[in-house]
Amino acid sequence: MRPRHKQARGEATRQRVLDAAIEAFATLGFDGASTRDRVARAGTSLTAIRYHFGGKAGVYRAAAQHIAAGMRSKLAPS
């Protein structure tokens, strides 16, 4: 597998986990959002959370940063 293709696949997996986590945290909160459910919804394994985020708290931080970055990009032009 070429490094670029592998990197793109890794980023796609990271984004799927992040999207599933944002949805779960929004509806269930931190305590209610199961990492097992999130990776199942993202179509990957628990190792993806450890690899990309370090754990549940890391996914939560990444989700908050992702949301904040999106808000900054929308508000910046104003």
Beta strands, then each sheet from edge to edge (+ up, - down):
end
